[in-house]
Amino acid sequence: MTETVVSSALAPKEHREPSRLWHTFCDMNTVAKGPEFVVARAEGVWLWDQFGDRYLDGTASLWYSNVGHGRAEIADAVHRQMSTLDAYTVYGDFANVPAMELSERLAAHAPVDDPRVILTCGEGSRSTPPPSWRGPTGSRRASRSGST
């Protein structure tokens, strides 16, 4: 089945004042001229706007929803984890069981001896130690390229 999806965002159905939401990485003067493209719901690879028009989510919600939207098995796993421990820092000497278990799983796939794992995301990646560092015993750890 072939479906053509036409964006109603290009032809506003109603004029409204822009929301109070400040859009990151954009010119807010352009956004204020409207209309905002407002996503109301999503399922799998599809998005629906506030008017009920359907769109293919080709950007995966800007790359973080690459498995699709509304996946019940993922929501269930997140619920189980958050019912036990929603989150806790790993700064300093703090640790938590999910972070330690994930680090073990990832380290098992590393192509180096005695690997260590740094869990980070987004901007945190810029403030982590370089790949070559002195471990707690003073020994040198190999960098990704294999040099020390």
C-alpha positions as CSV (number, residue, x, y, z in Angstrom):
1,M,0.0,0.0,0.0
2,T,1.3,3.4,-0.9
3,E,0.4,6.5,1.1
4,T,1.1,10.1,0.4
5,V,1.4,12.2,3.5
6,V,1.1,16.0,3.0
7,S,2.2,18.3,5.8
8,S,-0.6,20.4,7.2
9,A,2.1,22.3,9.0
10,L,2.9,24.1,5.7
11,A,-0.7,25.4,5.5
12,P,-1.9,26.4,9.0
13,K,-5.5,25.4,9.8
14,E,-5.8,28.0,12.5
15,H,-3.8,31.0,13.7
16,R,-2.8,30.8,17.4
17,E,-0.2,32.4,19.6
18,P,3.0,30.4,19.9
19,S,3.3,28.3,23.0
20,R,5.5,29.2,26.0
21,L,7.8,26.4,25.0
22,W,11.3,27.8,24.1
23,H,12.6,25.8,21.1
24,T,16.2,24.8,21.4
25,F,18.6,25.4,18.5
26,C,16.3,27.6,16.5
27,D,15.4,31.3,15.8
28,M,12.5,32.0,18.1
29,N,11.5,34.9,15.9
30,T,10.8,32.4,13.1
31,V,8.9,30.1,15.5
32,A,6.8,33.0,16.8
33,K,5.6,33.7,13.3
34,G,4.0,30.2,13.5
35,P,2.6,27.8,13.2
36,E,4.4,25.4,15.5
37,F,4.4,21.8,14.3
38,V,2.8,20.1,17.3
39,V,3.0,16.3,17.7
40,A,0.1,14.9,19.7
41,R,0.9,11.2,19.7
42,A,3.1,8.5,18.1
43,E,3.0,4.8,17.5
44,G,5.8,2.8,15.9
45,V,7.2,4.9,13.1
46,W,4.2,7.2,12.8
47,L,3.4,10.6,14.3
48,W,0.1,12.4,14.4
49,D,-0.2,16.2,14.8
50,Q,-2.9,18.0,16.8
51,F,-5.2,17.9,13.8
52,G,-5.0,14.2,13.3
53,D,-2.7,14.2,10.3
54,R,-0.2,11.3,10.1
55,Y,3.5,11.6,9.3
56,L,6.4,9.2,9.0
57,D,8.9,10.0,11.7
58,G,11.9,9.9,9.4
59,T,14.2,11.6,12.0
60,A,13.3,9.1,14.8
61,S,12.4,12.1,17.0
62,L,15.8,13.5,16.3
63,W,17.6,10.2,16.5
64,Y,16.7,9.0,20.0
65,S,13.6,6.9,19.1
66,N,15.2,4.6,16.6
67,V,13.2,1.6,17.9
68,G,9.9,3.3,17.3
69,H,7.3,4.9,19.6
70,G,5.0,3.3,22.1
71,R,6.8,0.0,22.4
72,A,5.0,-1.8,25.3
73,E,8.0,-4.1,26.1
74,I,10.3,-1.1,26.5
75,A,7.7,0.8,28.6
76,D,7.3,-2.4,30.8
77,A,11.1,-2.7,31.3
78,V,11.4,1.0,32.2
79,H,8.5,0.6,34.6
80,R,10.1,-2.4,36.3
81,Q,13.5,-0.6,36.6
82,M,12.0,2.6,37.9
83,S,9.9,0.7,40.5
84,T,13.2,-0.5,41.9
85,L,15.6,2.4,41.4
86,D,14.7,5.3,39.1
87,A,18.3,6.6,38.8
88,Y,21.3,7.4,40.9
89,T,24.6,9.1,40.2
90,V,27.9,7.4,39.5
91,Y,30.0,10.5,40.4
92,G,32.8,10.1,42.8
93,D,32.7,6.8,44.6
94,F,28.9,6.3,44.1
95,A,27.6,3.4,42.1
96,N,24.3,1.7,41.5
97,V,23.4,-1.9,40.5
98,P,22.0,-1.2,37.0
99,A,25.1,0.8,36.0
100,M,27.4,-1.9,37.3
101,E,25.5,-4.6,35.5
102,L,25.4,-2.7,32.2
103,S,29.1,-2.0,32.5
104,E,29.8,-5.7,33.0
105,R,27.7,-6.6,29.9
106,L,29.5,-3.9,27.8
107,A,33.0,-4.8,29.0
108,A,32.4,-8.4,28.0
109,H,32.3,-7.2,24.4
110,A,35.4,-5.0,24.5
111,P,38.4,-5.9,22.3
112,V,40.9,-5.2,25.1
113,D,42.1,-6.9,28.3
114,D,40.6,-5.7,31.6
115,P,38.3,-3.0,30.1
116,R,36.6,-0.2,32.0
117,V,33.3,1.4,30.9
118,I,32.3,5.1,31.3
119,L,28.5,5.6,31.0
120,T,27.7,9.0,29.7
121,C,25.4,10.8,27.2
122,G,25.2,14.1,25.4
123,E,27.4,16.8,26.8
124,G,28.7,14.5,29.5
125,S,30.8,12.9,26.8
126,R,32.9,16.0,26.6
127,S,33.9,16.1,30.2
128,T,34.9,12.4,30.7
129,P,38.5,11.4,31.1
130,P,40.6,10.7,28.0
131,P,40.7,7.0,26.9
132,S,44.2,6.7,28.3
133,W,44.3,7.2,32.1
134,R,45.8,5.8,35.2
135,G,43.6,3.3,37.0
136,P,43.1,3.1,40.8
137,T,46.3,0.9,41.1
138,G,48.4,3.4,39.1
139,S,48.6,1.1,36.1
140,R,48.1,2.6,32.6
141,R,45.0,1.7,30.7
142,A,45.1,1.2,26.9
143,S,43.4,3.7,24.8
144,R,41.0,2.7,22.0
145,S,43.9,2.7,19.5
146,G,45.8,0.3,21.7
147,S,48.5,2.8,22.7
148,T,49.2,3.8,26.3
